[in-house]
Amino acid sequence: MQPLHHIAWHLPDALDFQDLRLSLADRFAYKHETDRKRVCRWYDTFDWRLYRSNYILTREGQDWILRDLAGKKIDMLRGSRKIYRFSQEFPESSLRDRLAPILSVRALIELGRADIHRERLYILNGDKKTVAQIELKKIVSQDGERQSAIIHLREIRGYSTWMKKVQKYLLDLNIREKATVADVLLFIAEGSGRHPLDYSSKYDVPLDPGMTALDAALRIYRHLLTAIRKNEQGVIDDIDSEFLHDLRVAVRRTRSALTLLKGVLDPAIEQRFKKEFKYIGAITGPVRDLDVYLLSRDSYSQYLPGRLRRGLDIFFDDLAGRRRREQRKMVRAMQGTRYRNILDEWESILAPDAETAAGRNGNIPIGELAGKIIHKRFRRLLRDGKKIHVDTPDEELHRLRIECKKLRYSLEFFSSLYEPKQMRQFIRQLKMLQDNLGDFNDLSVQQNMLADLLSHVSPGTVKSRELAAALGGLMTGLFLRHRDVRTRFENTFAHFSRKKNLALYHALFGR
């Protein structure tokens, strides 16, 4: 009696469970079974990583169940009372192994919950054997104000003819609208004001080459402000590190746009908000810096032999304590008057009815201005990159990293103005160079931080000796990694500036 294929429909409003049972009784013999009410919770990350991977995760009673969007059960973890937020918190299981690469550092968020009422009707033939199965499922929101009813018809092996008979009968009752688990998720998410794929960290602002630079800039700034607003509460509640990361990326992009699109807005507005968004970057920076270290814990451990790792535990415990203190300071600043005024006043400037004054470049078509901006940034990157040699001070590579980032932001801001496939290819080439320079900078900062920390370790105690030994070993590992990244710069830059890539650049931008 193994169910095979199944079909699901939404139950019409005019037909309730009792009416359906009575109607089926006129045509089929069946056994009736009612489950006790169960509470079901639906989970995903803030940016819908499971949904994007074709999965839906629920917790029904004590069971965690992973299904695909077609409703097929993919995996299950039985009998766990605990609510897990991160993949690593799940006990060792195939479910954890599936979730880990998808969730990465993101936390699971409860999208909503509902009471599930189930009834099963087992259709019987003349020999009293089950030949088809009908499940009636009523989903009632926690406030009791909304509900959805779904009917599932499941085939039993060897009785496909009965499946067709029951299906025809149900269709004759005007049960026609197909249902999916994605429909149920949409119903649940509505209760919290969400809907699938309503947030992504990906930058995507369509522009028209004929629109004015002012209109394009306002569209870009509004998109970035929305990203900041959407991530604020997650930062304050400290749900996971990506909320702060995405907020800071939106702030950095805003600061970069104010520089790259110089003269598009009134100069006084540009100057003021460059300073204001720099302030937001400053108040959020310390926590993000500590997040980067804490997220590197596993990779740091690989630099050390086992006997030195106790000192590393001391180091990370200290970082976690510092982060808690910095988080409280950051939240106070974000809830303070200055932060709120910055965003509120920026929002009023960007409002569609604000009639924001244009600067000297505001009325230039964005297609024309974008080409000038990209060409300027690209030429400067090539010029400065060609000056780098084996004896160049680290500071010059850090400056080149900033130039690389400015070009990357320019390409992202204006990507919709150019051929998509070629633009993606060119950005991929730039990203390889940016990653090399970014790793070099990160390793420089980390070594300096560890050296400073080591200089303040008080000698004498076992704990301090363990910490000093771990920090020394870690600095050695980071130094070797730093040197390796540095030796690869010349080849990475040569790859970026090779003739094939220059030809791609000219094909894209006509310069």
C-alpha positions, -999 to +999 in steps of 0.1 A: +000+000+000+027+024-010+016+059-024+032+069-057+022+099-076+000+126-061-019+157-071-029+186-049-057+212-054-070+241-035-104+233-020-130+257-033-145+280-007-180+266-015-169+231-005-159+223+030-144+190+044-178+176+055-195+183+022-166+166+004-168+135+026-205+132+021-202+136-016-174+110-018-195+086+002-221+086-025-196+071-049-168+054-030-163+033+001-136+047+024-121+046+058-118+079+076-089+089+098-083+123+116-049+135+129-046+156+159-039+193+153-003+201+148+016+233+148+038+238+117+065+264+113+081+275+080+118+286+078+142+302+054+170+328+055+162+365+051+174+363+015+155+331+007+185+308+002+165+276+006+137+288-017+163+298-043+177+263-041+142+248-047+137+238-010+112+245+017+120+237+053+093+232+080+092+220+115+060+200+122+058+190+159+093+180+166+102+169+131+123+191+107+112+183+071+129+194+039+108+193+008+114+205-028+090+230-043+071+202-059+063+188-024+086+158-025+101+150+009+139+153+005+152+148+040+140+147+076+153+150+112+131+133+137+122+142+172+142+173+179+127+198+204+154+224+198+150+254+175+181+256+154+192+289+139+224+280+120+232+249+101+261+240+124+237+239+154+218+209+139+230+175+151+251+155+127+228+143+101+222+142+063+198+172+068+227+193+083+249+182+055+223+194+029+217+227+047+253+238+055+264+248+019+231+265+012+227+285+044+265+293+049+266+320+076+230+329+074+205+322+102+171+305+097+142+328+103+107+317+111+086+330+083+053+321+100+034+293+117+000+278+114-022+251+129-025+221+105-057+200+106-054+167+086-080+141+076-073+111+055-098+091+034-086+057+023-107+047-008-116+010-007-124-015-034-148-044-031-122-065-013-118-037+013-082-029+000-070+007-001-068+017-038-063+055-034-057+080-006-071+114-001-057+138+024-076+169+034-054+196+050-067+228+066-040+254+073-052+280+099-030+311+106-020+315+143-043+345+147-072+324+133-081+350+108-069+333+076-071+298+064-063+277+033-077+242+025-059+218+002-068+183-010-041+157-019-049+127-040-023+099-038-019+069-060-014+034-045+009+011-064-010-013-087-042+008-086-036+036-111-071+031-126-086+040-093-065+071-091-080+082-124-115+074-113-112+095-081-094+123-099-123+125-125-149+126-097-131+154-079-128+174-111-165+170-116-170+187-082-152+217-097-120+210-077-096+223-104-070+249-090-037+231-086-018+236-053+019+234-044+039+237-012+051+271-026+015+283-025+013+273+012+046+292+018+032+323+001+001+320+023+022+317+055+046+345+046+018+369+039+011+370+076+045+386+083+044+409+053+069+388+033+068+371+000+093+347-016+123+365-032+113+399-018+150+405-008+183+398-024+217+413-017+223+414-055+225+449-070+199+452-098+188+487-109+176+490-145+185+522-162+177+537-196+206+554-215+184+583-224+173+592-189+191+621-172+219+614-148+198+629-120+170+605-126+194+576-127+212+587-096+180+590-077+169+555-088+203+541-076+202+559-043+166+548-036+175+512-042+205+514-018+185+532+009+159+504+006+186+479+012+198+498+043+163+500+057+156+463+051+187+452+070+185+476+099+163+455+122+183+424+116+215+443+125+199+456+157+185+422+166+218+406+157+202+378+138+233+370+117+264+387+104+250+391+068+225+418+079+254+441+089+274+431+059+246+439+034+239+472+052+275+483+050+277+473+013+247+495+006+264+524+026+297+519+007+279+519-026+261+551-016+294+568-007+310+555-039+281+567-060+283+602-044+319+603-056+315+587-090+284+607-098+299+640-087+280+670-099+248+652-105+232+663-072+236+698-057+272+700-045+261+709-009+240+678-007+268+656-021+294+669+004+270+667+033+260+631+027+295+619+019+303+629+055+270+614+069+274+580+052+311+580+063+297+583+099+274+553+094+304+534+080+324+543+111+298+533+137+292+499+120+328+492+112+341+477+145+315+450+147+320+440+111+357+438+116+352+415+145+327+394+126+353+388+099+377+375+125+351+353+142+339+339+109+376+329+102+379+307+133+380+274+114+405+287+088+427+301+116+428+268+133+443+252+102+474+274+106+481+259+141+491+225+154+466+210+179+487+218+210+485+256+202+447+257+196+438+262+233+454+297+230+433+303+199+402+295+219+413+322+244+418+346+216+383+340+201+366+341+235+381+376+239+370+386+204+334+375+212+334+395+243+347+426+225+320+421+198+292+420+223+304+454+237+308+469+202+274+456+192+258+474+221+276+506+212+266+503+175+229+497+184+229+528+206+243+548+177+218+534+152+189+542+175+203+577+181+192+610+166+220+615+142+217+581+125+179+585+122+181+620+109+206+611+082+184+584+067+151+603+071+165+635+055+182+615+027+149+597+021+131+631+018+157+643-008+152+611-028+114+612-027+097+613-062+079+645-053+109+662-038+120+681-070+156+676-061+178+702-077+203+689-103+240+697-102+261+707-133+260+671-146+225+663-136+209+668-170+235+648-190+221+615-204+232+587-181+244+567-211+269+594-219+281+600-183+284+563-175+308+558-203+330+587-191+330+574-155+339+538-164+366+549-189+382+572-163+382+544-136+395+518-160+424+539-173+434+548-138+434+512-127+455+501-157+480+530-152+484+524-114+485+486-118+513+487-144+535+507-119+534+478-093+566+458-091+582+433-066+595+461-044+564+483-044+553+492-008+521+475+004+504+509+006+504+511-032+486+478-035+460+490-010+454+521-030+451+500-061+424+479-043+404+511-038+407+519-075+396+484-083+365+487-060+356+521-077+356+504-111+336+475-098+309+498-084+309+518-117+303+486-137+275+474-113+258+508-112+256+510-150+255+473-160+220+476-174+232+500-200+254+474-217+253+440-232+246+416-202+267+386-212+298+406-220+293+428-189+291+397-166+323+383-183+342+416-178+331+418-141+343+383-135+377+392-149+378+422-126+367+402-096+397+379-099+420+410-095+398+424-068+398+392-048+436+391-049+440+427-037+412+422-011+429+391+003+462+409+004+446+438+023+427+416+047+459+396+056+478+429+062+451+442+085+449+408+104+486+406+109+487+442+122+458+435+146+475+403+159+508+421+164+491+449+184+473+423+205+505+403+211+523+435+223+497+439+250+497+403+263+508+403+299+535+377+306+536+353+335+504+332+335+497+299+317+468+315+299+489+344+286+517+320+274+491+299+256+476+330+240+510+344+230+521+310+215+488+308+195+491+344+182+527+339+172+519+307+153+489+324+137+510+354+126+535+330+110+507+313+091+492+346+080+526+359+069+532+329+047+497+333+032+502+370+027+535+364+009+519+339-014+490+362-023+515+390-030+536+368-054+504+361-074+495+397-080+517+403-111+502+373-129+467+382-118+470+418-130+486+405-163+457+382-168+432+411-162+451+435-186+458+410-214+448+418-249+417+396-249+403+414-219+411+448-234+393+437-265+363+428-244+365+462-227+365+480-261+337+458-274+316+468-244+323+505-241+335+514-275+367+531-263 
